[in-house]
């Protein structure tokens, strides 16, 4: 299961890295991306450039969170939310009859279509699967450690046949004779006191 989570992280990291590099490689690339958001008419013209900057900031945040294992679940969750937001924007634009060229990975003349929706949903599903695996692994590890601690812990040590194991320096607990068990007739050995003179 660890390999599944790692593969999801690598895939989304590569996708978001390519998307970010295509948008910020030059001023012209960023201007084209901002203009594509304006052409979709999802926001007012004055807000479109700020929305483009917010998208780039979100992609940077996803990349930074995906690298450390401790923050990788947050990075996967952020990637899923960002991809779902992209998908919702594309669906709204398509329903309004607006099919501007997709600038998700930089310069491209391909207009938006259902293929972009399917692609984003697949990537979002990949991120959701990785998030589910990474959040389930610590719980499973905690449960297995607790079971091992309960079986072989210091307070539950058992010897052969389920008897308590003898600890160094401590005698075995006295067990009363049960039915069918003959009481011991062995007399305790009394040691003579050592000579004090």
N, C-alpha and C positions, 0 to 999 in steps of 0.2 A: 504493500500500500504506500510505502514511502516513495517508491519509484514513480507511482502515479502522481502524487503531489508534486514531486520534483519536475516531472515532464510537463505538468500544467503550468508551473512557474516559468520554466524555460520557454514554453510556447508563447505565453502572454508577454513575457519580457521581450522576446524578439519582435513580436507584433507591435507593441507600444514603442519600442526603440526605433523601428523603421518608420512608424507614423510620426514620431517626434522629429526624427532627422529630416523627413521630407518636408516638414512645415517650417523648420527654423534654419535650414541650411543657408538661406539668404533672405534678404528683405523682400525680394520679389515673391519668394515662395510663401512667406507669411502674409503678404498682401493678397496673394491669390486665394489663400485659405480664408482670410477674412471676407474677401469679396464673395466667395462661394456661400458663406453663411448669410451674407446680405441678400444674395439672389434667392435663397430659400425662403426669405421673408418670415423667418421664425421669430425674429426680434426686430425692434425698430432699428433704423439705420445707424443711429448713434450708439446703440447697445451692441451691435454686431461685432465691432472690433474688440470690445471688452469681453464678449462671449468667446471670441477666438483666443484671447489671452487666457481666459479661464480654462478652456480646453487644454491648452498647452501646459498650464500649471497642474491640471489634474493628471495629465500623462506623466509629467515629471514626478509627481507624488507617487503614482503607481510604480514607476520604475525604482524609486528609492525604497519603497516599502517591500518590494518583491525580493530584494537582495538578501537582507538578513533573515535567517530562519525564524527569529522571534516575531518579526513584523510581517512575515510572508502572508499569514492569514488575512491581516488587514489589507495588504496589497491586493490579494485576490478579491476580497470583498469590494474594494474601491474599483478594481477593474470591471467587475460585474456591474456595479452601479453606473459607471461611465459608459459602458457598452450599451446598457439598457436605455440610457439617456440618448445616446446616438441613434439607437433604433427607433425610439419614440419620435425623435425629430425627423428622421427619414420617412416614417409612416405618415406623419402630419403633412410633410411636404408633398409626398406622392398623392395623398388624398386631395390636396389642393391643386393638383395638376402641375406642380413645379418640379422639374427634373433637371436641376443644375448639375454641372459636372462635379464628380466626387473628388475632393481635394484631401481626403483622409490621409493619403500617403504622399502628398505633394502634388506636383503637376500631373493632371490626368484629364483626358477629354471624355472619359466614359461617364454618361449621365447616371444619376441615381436610379435604382430599380429594385425589384424584389430580391435580386441576388445579394445586394448589400444588406438587406434585412436578414436574410438567411445566414450570411457570413457572420454578422454581429451576434445573432442568437447562438450560433455554434460556439463562438468564442466566449460568450457569456456562460453557456453551459459548461464549457471547459473550466472556467474560473470557479463556477459554483461547485463542480466536482472536486477540484483541488482544495477549495475551502472546506468542504465537508470532510474530506480525508484528513486534512491537517488538524481540524478541530476534534476529530474522533480519536486520533492517535494518542494525545496526552491522556485522555480519559481511559483508554484501554491499557496504557502503560501503568497508570495509577492503580487500576483495578488488579492487574496482575501482580504488582509489587505488594499490594495489600494482602492478596491471597498467599503469596510466599511468606510474608511476614507473619500471617496468622498460622501458617502450618509449621514453619521452622523458627518462630520467634523465640525470644528468651523465656517468655512466660508459658510456652506450650511445647516444650521439648519432651519427646517420648522416646523411650528405649524400645527394646524388642518386646513383641507381644503387647504393645500398647501401654507398658509400664513406664512410670516416670523415670527419666534418665537420672542417674546419680551424679550429683555435682561434686567437685573436689572439696573435701573438708566437711561434707554434710552427709549424715547417715540417711539411709532409705527410710521413708515414712513407715510406721508400723501399720500392718494390715491385719485386721482381726480375722480369725479363722472362720471360714464360711462353712456351709453344709458340705459334707464329704471331704473336708480337709482336716487332717489330724494336727492337733496343736503340737508345737515343737516342745520336746522334752529336754532339749539341750540346756544345760545350766550355764549362766553367764560366767565367764572366767574372771576371777577376782585377782588382780595383781597385788602382790605384797608391796607395801610402801618401801621406798628405797631407804637405805641407811643414811641417817642424818649426821652420824659421827665420823 
